[in-house]
Amino acid sequence: MEELINTINKAHNPDLASNNMVYQIWEDGEVTLQKAGNLLWTRGLHIIYPAINGLNINYTKMPIKYHYHGYAFVSEHDIIIIRELMRNLVEKK
């Protein structure tokens, strides 16, 4: 779990939120995409990857907390790495 949390925190890049579109990875493994910049949080979230069943990360461990959920702004490349770590964590249970 510690490796996963460290990877998420290192990958988190708030500057990505000023681009045209931004990916977010949530505490349950769900990945969303939304408009960024001035339109951040003014449009709907598009689910890119669903939650990972059995994943249980406390939202307070995520870089950003939002209504009892946690997320990080990450690159498309980092999504692949982080979700792989998440799947491996679930498989070890």
MOVEN-V796710 format. One line per field, one symbol per residue. psi: psi as a letter, one per 40 degrees, with the letter a starting at -180 (. if undefined). A space follows every 50 residues. Layout:
BEGIN
psi=???
END
This chain:
BEGIN
psi=dddddddddddhgdddeeadihihhideeihihiiabeeheeiihhhdhi ihhehghhdeeidhhhffiiiihiidddddddddddddddde.
END
